[in-house]
Structure formats: C-alpha cells, structure tokens
Amino acid sequence: MKVGVIGGGQLGRMLALAAAPLGIRCLCLDPARDAPVSGLCEHIVAAYDDADGLDRLARGVGAVTYEFENVPVASARALAARVPVLPPPAALEAAQDRLLEKNLAQRLGIPTPAYRAVDDRRSLDAAVAAIGLPAVLKTRRLGYDGKGQAVLRGAGDVEVAWAALGGAPLILEGFVAFARELSVLGVRGKDGATAFYPLVENHHREGILRLSRAPAPGLTPALQEEAEAYCRAMLAELDYVGVLALELFETGGRLVFNEMAPRVHNSGHWSIEGAETSQFENHIRAVAGLPLGSTAPRGHAAMVNLIGTLPEPAAVLAVPGAHLHLYDKSPRPGRKLGHVTLRGDDAQAVERGLERLREQI
Ligand code: AMP
C-alpha cells in the first residue's frame, strides 16, 4: 500500500521512516524541491492547491494524510471525493481556526480559557471588558509557534496589539496563569479503537517547543484520565482516524484546552525510542486500517529540539541514552533542524543525560 502525505517536512519524513518497515511507502506532496522528505520517499513537487499535483497524489495512493494543519481545506475535500483523507477534513477545518476549535472544545465539555471573537476595534474593547486583563490576542488563523499573538497586560497594550494584529479575524483569550504546559496524543483506528500516550510536559521559548519530558514528571492517574477523556471526546466527535494532539495548560491541578493539532506532533517525537509504538507508526497504522500498537512508554524520555544551529553529531551521540534525528534542513535562525531523544529506565537517568547534553551542545 502507498500512503499520500500532504507536506514533506520533518513530520512527513518521520512518517515515511515509520511506514517503511510495515511495507508501506509514502508519496509526499510539497512545493519545495529540497523538502526534508526528498531523497527519502517519492515526492511530488507542486503547490498544495495545484490541481495536477493533487490529481497525481490521488491516483497514486490508497489513502491520504497530512503533516501540517494549514493544508487548504478545499484541497483536502477535493481529494476526499476520490480517496480516503484521514484525519477527516472536518478536523483540519476546526484546527485551522482558533475560534472554531474552542467552540468545539466547549461543546464537548472540555474547559477552555474565557474567549471572545474580535472582528473590529469595538469588539476588542468589549472583549477586554468582558474577559479582563491580562489576556492574549491571537489571529484566528495561520498562527503557529507563538506567531500572530500578543499578550495584553495593561490598558496601554491594547492599542499596540491592535496595531500589530488588527485587520485579520482575531480571538481574545483570558491569560491562563498555568503551572505548566502539557500535551496529550491520542490515536484512533478505522475500527474506532483508541490509545493514548502519557501526558507530556512541554517547555517553550520564543513560542517554539524546546524540551518535552515523557511521561510528564509527577503525572497522576487522575490527570492522565482527564486528558484521555478530553482527547477521546474529540476523536469520537470528529470520527477521527490517526494521531491527534491536544495542547493543554495545567492549572490548579486541572487541565485547560489551548489548541489541537490534527496530526503527529513535535511533543510526540520522544515516542520513537520512548514508547512501544511511536506516534508515527501508529498514525500510519491507523490511516492504513491496521491494528494500533501499544502506546506504553519504555521507561522515561526527554526530547530536545535542535533549533537554528546543529551540534556536532559525535558530541550528542557520546551522551548515554541519546538518539539523534536530523531533518536534512539547512540551518536558519528559529528553524527546527532536528531533535535529540534521551531515553532511560528512570527519570533520574534521563535528567543526567540532559545535563550531559547541555554540556555538549
Ligand atoms: P499557541 O500558539 O496558542 O499554542 O500559543 C503559544 C504559547 O503562548 C503557548 O504555548 C503558551 O505558552 C502561550 N499562551 C497561549 N495562549 C495562552 C493563554 N490563553 N494564557 C497564557 N499563555 C498562553
């Protein structure tokens, strides 16, 4: 079987690498000739809305998936008329709009920050009055890695944020004074079976994920159950097939929904070495209609993103328990170039590995 993947970045690359041992090949669509999948799997060089490129993708595969959430919904729907598109385009549509995804979460009883749609300056003032400050103003669409958002701490910030972001449809959210950021990854098969990875603790800087720890330190069964309940509800509502990530805030011992990603997720990279079945393999299994694999962790893991510059591979690999993943991308400030996963039998061993890694890179 061949699986089509819209997008040929590092997620597509790791999907293709996980598919190969299952006898499944990937055919990726990406406009960049030097995309990270090039040389690793078949690659259609075309824009995401190019009719000929989409036609070649549909003709060549048994199912289509995607590795980023800004795939044009019209392309996903056009493909879905010809070949199964999984996760379903409705999941893509919801995840592309912060207002729609929060409405969806609310409908399912998943707690969210207070939020209001902001379409003009007057509705911004009304939203600030209703929600109070601090608050976060975000573009509804096309925001990622902290781009397209501004924190409003005092009244003076309102005008500045409006000058920066006004014009596009926006959402104002109450600022969550979270204890930490977590994510849960769930996977649902074509038969409706589900499995969930342990909650992961995520650390961001400048809006970009830097470090994940899995399972999240101090994870309690109650918190895991809460996360799984939210993820399960979302998977069922969307008749979802594949891996779904929910980004969550932990506050007061409870979880608050931030956003979702209808795809494999950076906070799940640890699972390649750190879980019985990686998120990439489980996504491919789900999309191909195969039984899901166990999501049980193998000990403890931490994942460090390599951003902007690359360390000496030998220095990384000298750290016990370290596994290096390079994405074949040319260095550029702020660009995710690879990651390192540290796996160990206990959390202390992983922390020791992190210390060593910090010394090395
Ligand atoms: P996002 O692109 O929505 O994931 O936001 C990027 C980062 O901004 C998150 O990882 C949080 O650290 C922070 N953030 C986003 N929304 C809120 C919020 N409502 N309250 C506090 N921090 C937030």
Boltz pocket constraint, residues with backbone or C-beta under 6 A from the ligand:
constraints:
  - pocket:
      binder: B
      contacts: [[A, 113], [A, 136], [A, 143], [A, 144], [A, 145], [A, 146], [A, 147], [A, 173], [A, 174], [A, 175], [A, 176], [A, 177], [A, 178], [A, 181], [A, 204], [A, 207], [A, 247], [A, 258], [A, 259]]
      max_distance: 6.0
